[in-house]
Amino acid sequence: MTNPHVGSSFDEFLAEEGILEEVEAVAIKRILARQVAAAMQTKKLTKRAMAERMGTSRSALDRLLDPDNTSVTLRTLQKAAATVGRRLRLELV
């Protein structure tokens, strides 16, 4: 019996399972959440101070920092990046 997945890439496997886009979205969000948290730590910003500087609520910031919550707007990401002295850059590849 031959394994149909031998020789295929992990991306191909995820696509065959119909979950590639979901897995990629979660991975990207986890990376962004960690980057924002690291930048906050570097700038010595508490969650309260960060939310105030962003002009948003603490709960909105918590959603941004939650690595599993993929429902964050680009505007929120832009505000977070600007608050820690960074820029948000997106690209289609």
N, C-alpha and C positions, 0 to 999 in steps of 0.2 A: 504494500500500500504506500503510495507516494503522498507526502505532505504538500498540499497546494500552495502553502505559504513559504516553503523553502526557496530561497533566492529572491523573494520579493522584499521590498523595503517596508519599514514600519509605516511610512505614510501610505503606501499602497494597501497595507493591511487595514489601517484605520478607515481609508476611503471605502474599501470593500465592506466594512462593518457599518458604514454610513455615519461615522462619528468624527471624521477628520476635522471638519470646520469647528465643531464644538470643542474638541481637544485643543486645537490651535488657539481659539478664543480664550479659553481658560489659561493656557500657558502664557499668552501675551499679557493677560490681566495680572497674573501672578508676578511676572517680571516688572510690570509698571508699578504695582503696589509696593514691591520691595525697593524699587528705585526711589519712589516718593518717600517711603519710610526712612531710607538711608540718608536722603538729602535733608529730611527734617532733623534727623539725629545730628548730622554734620552742622546744620544751622542752629542746633539746640532749640528747636521749636517744639513746644508741647502741642498736643492735638487741639487744645482750646485756642492757643495762639495762632496755629496754622489755619483753623476754621475762620477765625476773626479776620485774619489778613486776606483770606480768599473771599470773604464776604458771603460765607455759607454757614450752614449749621454743622454742629459736631457730628450729627448722624449722617449727613451727606459725606463728610470726611471719612467716617467709619466705613461707609459703603465703598469709597474709593480705596481705602487701605485693606479691605477684605479681599484676599486673593481669589476667593471663589465667586465673588459677585461681579458678573460681567456686564451689568446694566449701569454703566457709568457713562455720562455724556462726554463728548469731546471738549465741550466748554469747561466742564469741571476739571478735566485733565489739563487743559491749557492754563486755567487759573492756578492749579496746584504747581505746575511747572514754573510759572512766572513767580509764584510766591517763594520758591526755593532758588530762584535765580537761574532757572533752566528754561529751555524751549521744548515744545512737543514737536516731533517730526514724524510724520506718517508717510508711507509710500506704498504703492501697489507694485507687487513684483510678479 
